[in-house]
Amino acid sequence: QARLLGLDARRAQIQTLLALIAELPDTNLLYRGDSAGLGYAQDAARRFLREGGVYPETWEPAIRRISQEFVRRRLSPGGSADLLSATWLLHSLGGLGT
């Protein structure tokens, strides 16, 4: 959807990653941060998306803050990142639109 709305690859991937984090019970986040860490990551991703995601001009400082807090809390959304990779592969092969 992000690519169909004209986002470049970088912004589309970030938008998609945050959408995945917001919705999935990422077991890597759960393992690294227990249910509190998973909840924090999902809340941060949902807030980012609610505030416009990568569409407003202020998106880069917002995503940097989220990233820094993930590092501070030792949270790694590995499951979501794996799904992003699979999604991008399908997109690249023409299976997910332009």
Protein Blocks (a to p, Z undefined) as FASTA:
>chain_A
ZZmnopafklmmmmmmmmmmmmpccfklmmmnojmlmmmmmmmmmmmmmnopjmbmklmm
mmmmmmmmmmmnopacfklmmmmmmmmmmmmnopnoZZ
